[in-house]
Amino acid sequence: MRTNRLGCLSGGGVITAIITTLLIVGYVYARGGLLYSPGPLNAQRGEMLGGVTSHAETGGDCKTCHTAPWERATMADRCLDCHSDLSGQLQDLSSLHGRMMKDAAAITCRNCHPEHRGGDASLTEMDEITFPHEALGYSLSGHQFTAARKAFTCADCHADDISNFDLQTCDTCHRQIDATFTEAHASSWGGDCLSCHDGVDTYGNDFDHNQFVFPLEGGHANISCYDCHANARTIADLQSASQDCTACHAADDVHAGKFGADCASCHTPSDWKDATFDHSRSDFPLTGAHQQVECEKCHVNDQFAGTPSACVACHADPVFHLGLFGTDCAACHTTTAWSPATFNEPHTFPLNHGDGGAVSCATCHPSAFTTYTCYGCHEHNEAKIRSKHIEEDISDFQNCMECHPTGQEHDN
């Protein structure tokens, strides 16, 4: 027995398929495409748009609203062919349609305006479950239930017009939750809730200030937002708050601005009073023993600018100086230690006239610098000096330097 290997592709099968296709196409054409329609179009009449006053008047011509897969145009383009007044709104982000369609990939006309639901069905259908509220800049994720613990409906916030929103709605609802907090919050930040709140509390209790250029550390972490953002009414106001210490601490500045506005050079947020000043930045660097002196010793009554830096301001001229050495203490003294001191001025009498070693002041000036004696070293003693000078017929031998200006025995 011979078998037809082409099966349904035999001549008879192909002819049958062609006849069936022609019958279907003919029926569809005769019915105006209603064979594939999901339901009748809306018949509510309105203004004349695109030559019709209702969708039903298109006569079932699918191409009026629908596009073929190979066309570049979309169904939204078909909508604008008739609703041309919406084109301007879509370019205006302040309008409802403009804000919603800002993300056209996520929202289409059909999301809010479904069709084929019957002649009397509503052409606008928006509910809190399917409506893309986030596209308008306000999320409903934090508003699932009213103060009465009932699910929110559009009418709870928008009444009869979803295109409008009365800010008083926020105040009314939140006073039912916590009247005291709402009153204080509105008093501090004003009543334009949407200027700061977006429904997910981006600037709410969970706001992390440390993610920004001014982290809250130490004492700053415990202050209220209003302390730094007084009278802020918008996000822009919050962001414009000054980050200079003086913006908040000027009234507490005991320095009266004498150290400028860079408070952080001495102070830290942990403890305002625990300050460290780098004295090397001043005209009087602290060296030696000065580093251990308490600030109050030199800066009495918190007076800093104009504090005298001369040594005699703190170190009165010792009595034994008898005012002979002036006020340039640094000529002999160092900050390492007040004594011993080194006399660096030219000395009338050579200090190395003996064995070349260092001679202490007290050796020659045991009581005062205005008098001297030569009996403090060598073989000198008054009895021997008297005897020797009398032998030489010298009776006036008390002023040694008159005859021995260099300290040598045979100067004269």
Legacy VTK file of the C-alpha trace (Angstrom):
# vtk DataFile Version 3.0
C-alpha trace
ASCII
DATASET POLYDATA
POINTS 412 float
0.000 0.000 0.000
1.433 3.400 -0.953
1.514 6.146 1.803
1.375 9.942 1.122
4.441 11.260 2.909
3.245 14.907 2.724
0.327 14.307 5.099
-1.785 17.492 5.514
0.360 19.225 2.942
-1.220 17.232 0.205
-3.012 19.089 -2.518
-6.392 18.526 -0.934
-5.151 19.634 2.505
-3.676 22.872 1.183
-6.882 23.735 -0.686
-8.945 23.087 2.455
-6.697 25.368 4.543
-6.984 28.189 1.996
-10.759 27.967 1.877
-10.989 27.971 5.696
-8.738 31.045 5.987
-10.766 32.939 3.407
-13.971 32.175 5.256
-12.547 33.436 8.556
-11.120 36.635 7.039
-14.387 37.287 5.247
-16.394 36.860 8.423
-14.071 39.120 10.404
-14.234 41.764 7.694
-17.992 41.575 7.590
-18.236 41.917 11.366
-15.788 44.817 11.508
-13.255 42.943 13.618
-15.706 42.246 16.466
-14.772 38.595 16.412
-11.631 39.475 18.431
-13.041 42.315 20.544
-12.815 41.747 24.328
-16.058 43.697 24.823
-18.104 46.688 23.676
-16.563 50.191 23.775
-17.724 52.983 26.054
-20.682 54.910 24.681
-20.669 57.915 26.998
-20.841 61.057 24.912
-18.596 64.062 25.365
-17.013 66.784 23.269
-16.145 66.081 19.656
-12.665 64.601 19.423
-11.286 62.961 16.313
-14.666 63.185 14.638
-16.543 61.242 17.340
-18.136 62.035 20.684
-17.584 58.576 22.221
-15.309 55.605 21.721
-18.271 53.516 20.599
-18.738 55.806 17.598
-15.514 54.574 16.053
-17.646 51.791 14.592
-15.428 49.026 15.858
-12.469 50.127 13.748
-9.628 48.647 15.803
-6.991 50.693 13.994
-8.430 53.844 15.564
-6.811 52.911 18.888
-4.693 49.811 18.253
-1.449 49.601 16.302
0.086 46.668 14.507
3.226 45.075 16.005
5.348 46.345 13.129
4.281 49.968 13.510
6.471 52.476 15.342
3.437 54.245 16.781
1.965 53.081 20.104
-1.536 53.069 21.529
-0.596 56.198 23.521
0.122 57.932 20.220
-3.357 56.932 19.012
-4.848 58.452 22.187
-3.082 61.769 21.519
-4.362 61.812 17.932
-7.786 62.556 19.394
-6.923 63.967 22.837
-4.492 66.522 21.417
-4.984 68.875 24.385
-3.038 66.425 26.555
0.158 66.879 24.543
0.879 70.167 26.311
0.131 68.667 29.714
2.593 65.854 29.150
5.359 68.432 28.746
4.328 70.262 31.911
5.658 68.456 34.998
3.465 70.585 37.226
0.332 69.047 35.706
-1.137 65.725 36.787
-0.533 63.994 33.446
2.921 65.501 33.104
4.065 64.195 36.481
2.533 60.764 35.922
3.891 60.271 32.430
7.380 61.410 33.350
8.243 57.722 33.425
6.388 56.655 30.287
7.912 53.183 30.336
6.089 52.381 33.563
2.780 54.160 32.976
0.452 54.101 29.968
-2.961 55.594 29.324
-4.565 52.182 29.851
-3.337 52.040 33.464
-5.965 54.598 34.424
-8.334 54.571 31.426
-9.387 50.958 30.633
-11.788 50.177 27.765
-13.971 47.385 26.381
-15.884 47.140 29.642
-19.301 48.120 28.290
-21.090 51.211 27.137
-21.761 52.590 30.625
-18.490 51.668 32.362
-16.283 54.429 33.743
-13.395 55.498 31.523
-11.276 56.500 34.525
-10.374 53.817 37.010
-7.711 54.573 39.626
-7.391 52.689 42.887
-4.721 52.751 45.539
-3.536 49.276 44.600
-2.826 49.734 40.900
-2.371 53.511 40.616
1.366 54.391 40.297
1.344 56.965 43.067
5.155 56.990 43.345
5.299 58.578 39.895
3.796 61.691 41.461
6.632 61.927 43.982
4.725 60.548 46.958
4.721 56.919 47.997
1.747 55.337 49.728
3.874 52.622 51.328
3.721 54.487 54.631
-0.002 55.186 54.344
-1.681 51.816 54.290
-4.215 52.550 57.022
-6.042 55.606 58.308
-6.016 56.707 61.938
-9.077 54.480 62.360
-7.020 51.505 61.078
-9.023 51.243 57.865
-7.481 50.847 54.429
-6.966 54.140 52.637
-9.087 55.002 49.619
-8.411 57.764 47.105
-11.330 59.755 48.538
-9.708 59.848 51.982
-7.112 62.276 50.660
-8.590 63.609 47.416
-12.342 63.727 48.149
-14.176 63.944 44.818
-11.282 65.214 42.676
-8.171 63.065 42.428
-6.301 65.889 40.679
-6.365 68.046 43.812
-4.975 67.571 47.294
-5.667 69.761 50.317
-2.671 69.905 52.666
-5.047 70.323 55.568
-5.804 66.628 55.079
-2.384 65.734 56.511
-2.904 67.911 59.567
-6.409 66.619 60.222
-5.406 62.972 59.972
-2.187 63.223 61.970
-3.847 65.135 64.792
-6.043 62.076 65.261
-2.863 60.029 65.725
-0.843 62.418 67.925
-2.225 65.920 68.369
0.648 67.154 70.585
3.368 66.095 68.188
1.480 67.413 65.147
0.983 70.802 66.765
4.669 71.096 67.692
5.799 69.819 64.290
3.606 72.252 62.364
4.768 75.094 64.595
8.423 74.318 63.887
8.277 73.363 60.220
5.096 74.904 58.828
2.115 73.276 57.161
3.468 72.480 53.685
4.017 68.805 54.523
4.806 67.733 50.951
7.765 70.087 50.736
9.724 67.646 52.942
7.726 64.416 53.196
7.549 61.877 50.400
5.601 59.076 52.067
8.654 56.965 52.927
10.129 59.400 55.452
13.326 60.152 53.570
13.662 63.070 55.970
11.916 61.380 58.884
13.064 59.665 62.061
15.263 57.214 60.156
17.142 59.961 58.297
20.893 59.281 58.518
22.664 62.615 58.757
26.045 60.871 58.777
25.653 60.042 55.092
26.041 63.738 54.283
28.935 66.184 54.396
28.120 67.211 57.988
27.968 64.078 60.146
26.449 64.474 63.602
29.083 63.517 66.158
29.528 64.019 69.875
27.230 66.686 71.286
25.720 67.326 67.853
24.079 63.905 67.859
21.722 64.857 70.682
20.355 68.163 69.441
17.053 68.595 67.640
16.845 69.241 63.915
15.300 72.637 64.564
18.373 73.829 66.464
20.315 73.982 63.199
17.475 74.187 60.674
15.343 76.884 62.271
12.541 78.201 60.067
13.289 75.652 57.313
10.217 75.049 55.198
11.552 73.066 52.227
14.248 70.534 51.385
16.226 73.388 49.867
16.005 75.229 53.201
17.283 72.174 55.050
20.202 71.791 52.653
21.152 75.451 52.889
21.845 75.350 56.631
25.256 76.815 57.408
27.975 74.371 58.454
30.118 77.033 60.126
30.466 76.638 63.878
29.744 80.325 64.413
26.287 79.923 62.886
25.203 78.168 66.098
27.941 78.974 68.612
28.558 82.677 68.052
26.618 83.561 71.200
28.760 81.117 73.217
32.081 82.411 71.894
33.969 83.645 74.937
36.730 84.741 72.579
34.454 87.390 71.025
35.587 86.358 67.562
39.275 86.997 68.266
40.240 83.550 67.017
38.158 83.619 63.847
35.481 81.159 62.744
37.540 77.959 62.561
36.394 76.611 65.943
37.416 73.072 64.947
41.079 74.069 65.141
40.724 73.952 68.944
37.310 72.440 69.757
35.699 69.074 69.002
32.008 68.083 68.881
32.592 65.706 71.815
33.158 68.444 74.380
33.112 72.153 73.643
35.065 73.001 76.795
37.769 70.405 76.214
39.749 72.586 73.824
43.332 72.353 72.654
45.029 75.432 71.237
48.104 75.155 69.058
50.104 78.008 70.510
52.739 77.635 67.811
50.230 79.287 65.457
50.396 82.456 67.549
53.083 85.123 67.816
54.312 83.528 71.039
55.147 79.811 70.587
55.351 77.879 73.837
58.732 76.228 74.382
60.507 74.688 77.325
58.877 75.200 80.714
56.218 77.461 79.167
54.521 74.378 77.779
53.566 73.279 81.290
52.029 76.586 82.361
48.225 76.699 82.648
46.461 79.005 80.197
44.906 81.023 83.039
48.347 82.002 84.350
48.905 84.239 81.337
45.347 84.724 80.087
43.602 86.067 83.163
39.789 86.390 82.939
39.752 84.691 79.520
41.567 87.574 77.875
43.601 86.254 74.965
44.210 88.906 72.353
46.647 91.566 73.498
48.239 89.441 76.199
51.753 90.884 76.697
54.531 88.553 75.639
57.411 90.369 77.363
59.109 88.277 80.037
58.651 90.930 82.723
54.868 90.633 82.308
55.105 87.339 84.198
58.678 87.373 85.531
59.310 90.493 87.602
62.906 91.720 87.552
64.705 89.985 90.458
65.821 92.275 93.274
69.449 91.301 92.898
69.425 92.601 89.311
68.909 96.077 90.734
67.447 97.075 87.395
70.847 96.883 85.738
69.978 94.417 82.976
66.827 95.845 81.427
63.799 93.795 80.341
65.399 91.567 77.717
65.431 88.478 79.933
66.103 86.235 76.916
69.566 87.769 76.660
70.609 85.619 79.612
67.737 83.260 80.351
66.051 80.510 78.320
62.600 78.925 78.549
64.194 75.586 79.383
64.910 76.809 82.913
65.104 80.242 84.514
68.432 79.336 86.043
71.240 78.900 85.440
71.527 81.925 83.205
74.175 82.933 80.736
75.352 86.548 80.617
75.932 87.419 76.988
76.486 91.175 77.178
80.037 92.610 76.942
81.569 92.463 80.423
83.880 95.239 81.578
86.085 92.736 83.284
87.175 89.657 81.266
85.503 86.571 82.626
88.243 84.215 81.433
91.171 86.034 82.938
91.948 83.153 85.264
92.213 79.555 84.149
89.746 80.066 81.307
86.906 78.274 83.046
83.389 79.574 83.565
83.064 81.963 86.449
79.801 82.280 88.304
78.410 85.748 88.965
78.406 85.152 92.718
82.178 84.601 92.735
82.798 88.273 92.072
79.394 89.720 93.009
78.392 87.880 96.192
75.955 90.537 97.394
75.059 92.794 94.469
76.030 93.356 90.867
76.977 96.980 91.619
79.926 95.876 93.726
82.628 93.323 93.206
85.454 91.603 95.074
88.585 89.834 93.941
88.877 87.764 97.096
86.626 85.006 95.828
89.237 82.985 93.909
92.884 82.220 93.301
95.296 82.993 96.144
93.569 86.227 96.966
92.844 87.115 100.528
92.668 90.548 101.962
95.619 90.210 104.392
98.067 89.053 101.731
96.907 91.674 99.260
97.305 94.440 101.862
100.819 93.304 102.805
102.042 92.983 99.243
100.668 96.337 98.124
102.150 98.174 101.142
105.529 96.694 100.250
105.116 98.313 96.863
104.177 101.555 98.558
100.555 101.295 97.306
98.096 102.393 99.919
94.897 102.520 97.819
94.343 98.912 96.781
90.569 98.477 97.161
89.687 99.331 93.538
91.535 96.444 91.930
90.334 97.159 88.380
91.934 100.592 88.422
95.315 98.908 88.128
94.326 95.489 86.848
91.616 96.091 84.188
92.317 92.712 82.571
92.750 90.790 85.817
96.419 90.260 85.223
98.942 90.989 87.985
101.232 93.161 85.882
98.734 95.166 83.876
100.467 98.345 85.023
LINES 1 413
412 0 1 2 3 4 5 6 7 8 9 10 11 12 13 14 15 16 17 18 19 20 21 22 23 24 25 26 27 28 29 30 31 32 33 34 35 36 37 38 39 40 41 42 43 44 45 46 47 48 49 50 51 52 53 54 55 56 57 58 59 60 61 62 63 64 65 66 67 68 69 70 71 72 73 74 75 76 77 78 79 80 81 82 83 84 85 86 87 88 89 90 91 92 93 94 95 96 97 98 99 100 101 102 103 104 105 106 107 108 109 110 111 112 113 114 115 116 117 118 119 120 121 122 123 124 125 126 127 128 129 130 131 132 133 134 135 136 137 138 139 140 141 142 143 144 145 146 147 148 149 150 151 152 153 154 155 156 157 158 159 160 161 162 163 164 165 166 167 168 169 170 171 172 173 174 175 176 177 178 179 180 181 182 183 184 185 186 187 188 189 190 191 192 193 194 195 196 197 198 199 200 201 202 203 204 205 206 207 208 209 210 211 212 213 214 215 216 217 218 219 220 221 222 223 224 225 226 227 228 229 230 231 232 233 234 235 236 237 238 239 240 241 242 243 244 245 246 247 248 249 250 251 252 253 254 255 256 257 258 259 260 261 262 263 264 265 266 267 268 269 270 271 272 273 274 275 276 277 278 279 280 281 282 283 284 285 286 287 288 289 290 291 292 293 294 295 296 297 298 299 300 301 302 303 304 305 306 307 308 309 310 311 312 313 314 315 316 317 318 319 320 321 322 323 324 325 326 327 328 329 330 331 332 333 334 335 336 337 338 339 340 341 342 343 344 345 346 347 348 349 350 351 352 353 354 355 356 357 358 359 360 361 362 363 364 365 366 367 368 369 370 371 372 373 374 375 376 377 378 379 380 381 382 383 384 385 386 387 388 389 390 391 392 393 394 395 396 397 398 399 400 401 402 403 404 405 406 407 408 409 410 411
